[in-house]
Amino acid sequence: MKVGSRKPGLVLGAVVMLALLPVRAEAQSGDYSPMFWSFEGSAGMVVPMGDIADAAEAGPAFTAAASYFMSPRLALRAEGGLDMLGTQGSVDPNMQIFHVLGGIEYHLADPMGNTTIAVDVLAGASTFDTDVIRLNNYPNSGDFTVGLVNGSYVAGNAGIKVGYNFARHADSGVPMVTLFAHAKVRMIWANAEDTAVYMALNNLDGFDTVMEVPFSVGLRINFP
């Protein structure tokens, strides 16, 4: 079985953020936040849902992100992540999923206050990468198949973040550090033919959509 790879052309969130920097720089209104940039890193666990959950197990997840504030509560956000899933059964190949997404972040609570409550909606691409998989007696008795899952697909996620702000910048009063917890729901639109070799480890058909639920905690560094 030859597992294909698709690389859809997607505009990354980081590019969008850089392109829109002049919008805020030219703003004359006093409605704009003194907070300009935020950078964050987090670690936690991702739980696979749907068809992939019949073969994959929960594993560690890591995320890095940057946000650029266009107004006191609205920011552009770029995010990269890595999920590391286990595999059910006696054979346990590594399954990594890399994510690059961009979109918006909206703060339900004043980001200059002591607490952070924010939601984000992002779109981009997710790339699957597995070890080489050997399937004996597949697709027929006496045969064997060698393959891997290595493709990029359209993805999107929505999340909510709750945190506590502390240690403010002396001149601006902007919180320097935010300790937060973040929960998301992510969808990836894959291809059943491309993923068949991974699911065949558990005698299952390939999946064409993936749902993941990542939970993480982390630190966010804010700059005025």
N, C-alpha and C positions, 0 to 999 in steps of 0.2 A: 504494500500500500504506500503510495506516495502522498505525504501530507503536504498540502499547499500552504503558501504564506501570502497574505494580502497586506499591503501597506497603504491604507487609504490616506489621501492628502488632507490633513486637518490643520486648521489654523490654531496654533497653541495659545493658551491663555497669556503666557508671558509676552508674546509678540503683541497681542492686543493691548496689554497694559502699557507697554512702551510707546505704542502708537498714540495712546490717549493721554499721555502725560501733559501735553500743552493745554488740554481742556481745563485742568485745574490751575495750571500756572497762570492762565490768562483771566481767571475768575476774579471779579472785583467785589463780590458780595462778602459780607462778614459772616455768612452762614457756613463757611467751610471750616472743618475741624483743624485744630493745630496739630493733630496726629497725621503724619504723611504715610509712613511705611510701617509694616509689621512683618516680622519673620518668625516662623514657628517650626518646631520639630516635635513629633509625637511617636509613641510606640504603644502597641496593644495587641489585640487579637482580631482576626477576621473569621467569620462563620459563613461557610458556603450554604446557599439555599437552592431549591429547585432541583433540576436534573443532575447538576454536577455534584450535589450533596449525596447522591447515591454511590459515588466513588471517592470523592475528596473529603478530607477531614479539616477541621479548624486548625489554624496555624498563626504564627506571629505576623504582625503587619507594622510597617514603618511608613511615615509620611513626613515630607518637608513642604512648606508652602510660603508664599509671599503675598501680602495684600497691600494695595495702594488705595488710600481713601480719596474718593471724589467729593464727598460731603461728610458731615459729622457721623452719619450712620451707614453710608453706602460705600463699598470698596470693590475694586476689581481684584480678583484672586487667581493665582496660578499655583498649581499643586502637582507634586510628583510623589509616587508611592510605590511600595513593594509589598506584595503579599506572598507568603510562603506556605503553601498548603501541603498537608500530608495526603496519603492515599490509603484507602481501606484495602484489606486483603494481605496476602503473603508477600506480594511484590510492592515495593514502596519507592517509586521514582520521585525525584524532586519535581515539584510543580511551582514555578515562580510566575507571578503576574505583575508586570510593571505598568504603572499608570502615569499618564501625563494629561492633565485637564486644566481648563481655564473657565472662569465665569464670574459670578458676582457673589458678594457677601453682604448681608444686611444685618445691622445690629438692632435688636429689639430693645435693648437697654443702652443708655448713653455710654459709649466706650470710654468717656472721660471719668465715669463713676467708678465705684469700688467693685462692681460686678460686671461680668460680660455675659450676655445672652445673644447669640448670633445664629443666623441660618445662612447656608450657602447652597447654590445650585451651579453645577459645573458640567461641562461636556468636553470630550476629547477622545483619546485612544488608550486601549489597554493591550498589552503584548504578552502572550503566553510563551513560556519557555520551559521545556521539560528535558530531563535526561533522555538518552536514546532508550527506547522500549523494545524489548524482544518478546513477541507473542508466539509461543509454541502451539502447534496444532490449530493455527489460525491462518486463513479463514476456513481451511479444511483439515481433517485429520492427516497428520504427517507433514503438513506444511508449517512454515514459520514466517512471521512478518517482523521486520525491523522498521521502526518509525519514531517520530517525535511530534510534539505539538509546538509549532514555532510560527505564530502569526499575530498580526495586529488587527484590532477590530474597534468599531465605534463603541464608545462607552459614555455613561453619564452617572452622576450621583447627586444626592441631596443630603444635607447633614444639618445637625444642630450642635452648637457648642455652648457650654456653660463654664464660666471661669471666675477667678478672683484676681483683681488687679492690685499690685502693690509696688512700692519703691518708685516714686514719681521723679521725673526730670525737674531739676530745681527751677529753671527759667520758665518753662512752658506749663508745668503741672501735668504733663502727659504721663500716664502710668508707664513705667519702664518694663515691667515684667508681668505677664499674666500666666497663672497656673490654671489649666483647663482640662475638661473632659469632653470628648467629641464622639458622637455616634452618627453613622451614615447608612444609607441604603444605596447600593451601587448596582447598575445594570450594564451588562456587556453583551453585545450582539455578535455572536461568533458564527461558526459554520460547522454543521454536524459532520460533514465528511472530513474536515480538518482535525476534529477532536475524537474521531472514532477509535483511533489506536489507543488513546488513554483510557477511554471508557471500557474498551474490550478487556482490560485487565480484570474487570468485575462482570464480564459477560453482559455488558450494557451497550446500547446504541449511543452514538455521539450526541453531544449537546449543541444547540445553536443559540441558546441564551443562557446567561449566567446571572444569578442574583447573589450578592455578597452583603453581609452586614458587618462592617468594621466598628470596633470599639477601641478607643485609645485615650491616653492621657499625655499631656505634654506641656512645654513652655513656649510662650510667645514673647518676643522681644519687640518693643514698640519704639519708634523714633519720631521726634517732632519735625 
